[in-house]
Amino acid sequence: MDNFSLLNTLLQLIILIVVVYIVIIIIKKVRLFAANNLYISNKKIEELEQRISNLEKK
């Protein structure tokens, strides 16, 4: 019985580590996605500002 509980504890520890690892990967991907979206938004804002200044020049 003692051997079984040790194995069970080890298995739970491994599962916990795997879950934490997966959560870290998901957080990194979400951060990257958010950063890319922010970059795209900034680029679009810059393009719109350029168009406005071009219209003002005309």
N, CA and C atoms as an extended XYZ file, in Angstrom:
174
Properties=species:S:1:pos:R:3:atomname:S:1:resname:S:1:resid:I:1 pbc="F F F"
N         0.843       -1.208        0.000 N   MET     1
C         0.000        0.000        0.000 CA  MET     1
C         0.872        1.249        0.000 C   MET     1
N         1.990        1.195        0.723 N   ASP     2
C         2.884        2.345        0.806 CA  ASP     2
C         3.478        2.658       -0.566 C   ASP     2
N         3.825        1.619       -1.294 N   ASN     3
C         4.401        1.768       -2.629 CA  ASN     3
C         3.386        2.394       -3.585 C   ASN     3
N         2.149        1.988       -3.450 N   PHE     4
C         1.077        2.507       -4.306 CA  PHE     4
C         0.863        4.000       -4.061 C   PHE     4
N         0.858        4.413       -2.800 N   SER     5
C         0.626        5.829       -2.484 CA  SER     5
C         1.793        6.691       -2.976 C   SER     5
N         3.004        6.137       -2.926 N   LEU     6
C         4.175        6.851       -3.441 CA  LEU     6
C         4.049        7.047       -4.951 C   LEU     6
N         3.632        5.995       -5.624 N   LEU     7
C         3.440        6.056       -7.077 CA  LEU     7
C         2.350        7.065       -7.440 C   LEU     7
N         1.286        7.045       -6.661 N   ASN     8
C         0.168        7.964       -6.862 CA  ASN     8
C         0.625        9.414       -6.689 C   ASN     8
N         1.398        9.687       -5.645 N   THR     9
C         1.915       11.029       -5.378 CA  THR     9
C         2.824       11.482       -6.511 C   THR     9
N         3.665       10.593       -6.995 N   LEU    10
C         4.579       10.891       -8.094 CA  LEU    10
C         3.789       11.224       -9.361 C   LEU    10
N         2.756       10.448       -9.616 N   LEU    11
C         1.909       10.666      -10.782 CA  LEU    11
C         1.210       12.027      -10.694 C   LEU    11
N         0.702       12.366       -9.521 N   GLN    12
C         0.044       13.663       -9.327 CA  GLN    12
C         1.023       14.809       -9.545 C   GLN    12
N         2.242       14.633       -9.085 N   LEU    13
C         3.278       15.651       -9.253 CA  LEU    13
C         3.587       15.861      -10.734 C   LEU    13
N         3.708       14.761      -11.477 N   ILE    14
C         3.978       14.836      -12.913 CA  ILE    14
C         2.829       15.532      -13.630 C   ILE    14
N         1.594       15.182      -13.290 N   ILE    15
C         0.419       15.802      -13.905 CA  ILE    15
C         0.399       17.303      -13.606 C   ILE    15
N         0.711       17.672      -12.370 N   LEU    16
C         0.741       19.083      -11.974 CA  LEU    16
C         1.774       19.850      -12.796 C   LEU    16
N         2.975       19.280      -12.952 N   ILE    17
C         4.041       19.922      -13.729 CA  ILE    17
C         3.598       20.105      -15.186 C   ILE    17
N         2.989       19.065      -15.760 N   VAL    18
C         2.521       19.135      -17.150 CA  VAL    18
C         1.462       20.221      -17.308 C   VAL    18
N         0.519       20.295      -16.385 N   VAL    19
C        -0.547       21.302      -16.447 CA  VAL    19
C         0.041       22.708      -16.350 C   VAL    19
N         0.971       22.907      -15.421 N   VAL    20
C         1.613       24.215      -15.266 CA  VAL    20
C         2.345       24.592      -16.553 C   VAL    20
N         3.049       23.639      -17.150 N   TYR    21
C         3.785       23.868      -18.392 CA  TYR    21
C         2.836       24.286      -19.517 C   TYR    21
N         1.696       23.590      -19.639 N   ILE    22
C         0.707       23.905      -20.675 CA  ILE    22
C         0.138       25.307      -20.455 C   ILE    22
N        -0.159       25.650      -19.210 N   VAL    23
C        -0.701       26.976      -18.897 CA  VAL    23
C         0.308       28.064      -19.267 C   VAL    23
N         1.592       27.840      -18.966 N   ILE    24
C         2.639       28.811      -19.319 CA  ILE    24
C         2.701       28.995      -20.830 C   ILE    24
N         2.632       27.905      -21.588 N   ILE    25
C         2.658       27.989      -23.054 CA  ILE    25
C         1.457       28.788      -23.559 C   ILE    25
N         0.272       28.522      -23.005 N   ILE    26
C        -0.945       29.241      -23.428 CA  ILE    26
C        -0.801       30.736      -23.139 C   ILE    26
N        -0.285       31.086      -21.955 N   ILE    27
C        -0.106       32.491      -21.589 CA  ILE    27
C         0.859       33.173      -22.559 C   ILE    27
N         1.951       32.489      -22.902 N   LYS    28
C         2.924       33.064      -23.839 CA  LYS    28
C         2.288       33.300      -25.204 C   LYS    28
N         1.481       32.342      -25.674 N   LYS    29
C         0.832       32.491      -26.978 CA  LYS    29
C        -0.169       33.638      -26.960 C   LYS    29
N        -0.913       33.769      -25.887 N   VAL    30
C        -1.898       34.855      -25.771 CA  VAL    30
C        -1.185       36.202      -25.755 C   VAL    30
N        -0.052       36.282      -25.016 N   ARG    31
C         0.716       37.520      -24.977 CA  ARG    31
C         1.228       37.875      -26.365 C   ARG    31
N         1.742       36.887      -27.083 N   LEU    32
C         2.272       37.102      -28.425 CA  LEU    32
C         1.154       37.575      -29.357 C   LEU    32
N        -0.007       36.931      -29.257 N   PHE    33
C        -1.163       37.305      -30.077 CA  PHE    33
C        -1.582       38.742      -29.788 C   PHE    33
N        -1.626       39.104      -28.505 N   ALA    34
C        -2.010       40.461      -28.111 CA  ALA    34
C        -0.982       41.473      -28.618 C   ALA    34
N         0.299       41.135      -28.510 N   ALA    35
C         1.364       42.031      -28.979 CA  ALA    35
C         1.260       42.225      -30.489 C   ALA    35
N         0.987       41.145      -31.228 N   ASN    36
C         0.834       41.251      -32.684 CA  ASN    36
C        -0.361       42.118      -33.043 C   ASN    36
N        -1.471       41.941      -32.332 N   ASN    37
C        -2.663       42.755      -32.591 CA  ASN    37
C        -2.385       44.215      -32.317 C   ASN    37
N        -1.667       44.497      -31.248 N   LEU    38
C        -1.326       45.868      -30.893 CA  LEU    38
C        -0.451       46.470      -31.983 C   LEU    38
N         0.496       45.696      -32.475 N   TYR    39
C         1.394       46.158      -33.536 CA  TYR    39
C         0.598       46.491      -34.797 C   TYR    39
N        -0.336       45.602      -35.161 N   ILE    40
C        -1.177       45.814      -36.346 CA  ILE    40
C        -2.038       47.071      -36.147 C   ILE    40
N        -2.605       47.248      -34.961 N   SER    41
C        -3.431       48.428      -34.673 CA  SER    41
C        -2.607       49.698      -34.809 C   SER    41
N        -1.383       49.692      -34.260 N   ASN    42
C        -0.521       50.867      -34.354 CA  ASN    42
C        -0.183       51.178      -35.803 C   ASN    42
N         0.049       50.123      -36.591 N   LYS    43
C         0.373       50.301      -38.002 CA  LYS    43
C        -0.827       50.930      -38.741 C   LYS    43
N        -2.026       50.456      -38.442 N   LYS    44
C        -3.229       50.999      -39.085 CA  LYS    44
C        -3.436       52.459      -38.692 C   LYS    44
N        -3.183       52.769      -37.421 N   ILE    45
C        -3.321       54.159      -36.958 CA  ILE    45
C        -2.329       55.049      -37.693 C   ILE    45
N        -1.091       54.562      -37.838 N   GLU    46
C        -0.073       55.337      -38.562 CA  GLU    46
C        -0.499       55.570      -40.018 C   GLU    46
N        -1.050       54.527      -40.655 N   GLU    47
C        -1.513       54.671      -42.041 CA  GLU    47
C        -2.637       55.704      -42.143 C   GLU    47
N        -3.566       55.663      -41.199 N   LEU    48
C        -4.671       56.623      -41.205 CA  LEU    48
C        -4.162       58.040      -40.991 C   LEU    48
N        -3.200       58.214      -40.080 N   GLU    49
C        -2.621       59.533      -39.844 CA  GLU    49
C        -1.936       60.053      -41.105 C   GLU    49
N        -1.247       59.154      -41.809 N   GLN    50
C        -0.571       59.523      -43.060 CA  GLN    50
C        -1.596       59.972      -44.105 C   GLN    50
N        -2.691       59.226      -44.210 N   ARG    51
C        -3.744       59.585      -45.174 CA  ARG    51
C        -4.344       60.943      -44.837 C   ARG    51
N        -4.588       61.172      -43.547 N   ILE    52
C        -5.171       62.458      -43.112 CA  ILE    52
C        -4.224       63.595      -43.451 C   ILE    52
N        -2.937       63.422      -43.161 N   SER    53
C        -1.976       64.495      -43.454 CA  SER    53
C        -1.852       64.702      -44.967 C   SER    53
N        -1.968       63.648      -45.747 N   ASN    54
C        -1.953       63.785      -47.209 CA  ASN    54
C        -3.177       64.542      -47.706 C   ASN    54
N        -4.327       64.265      -47.108 N   LEU    55
C        -5.553       64.980      -47.478 CA  LEU    55
C        -5.465       66.458      -47.097 C   LEU    55
N        -4.852       66.726      -45.926 N   GLU    56
C        -4.718       68.110      -45.467 CA  GLU    56
C        -3.796       68.894      -46.395 C   GLU    56
N        -2.788       68.227      -46.943 N   LYS    57
C        -1.851       68.899      -47.860 CA  LYS    57
C        -2.531       69.299      -49.154 C   LYS    57
N        -3.499       68.476      -49.595 N   LYS    58
C        -4.242       68.776      -50.840 CA  LYS    58
C        -5.207       69.888      -50.562 C   LYS    58
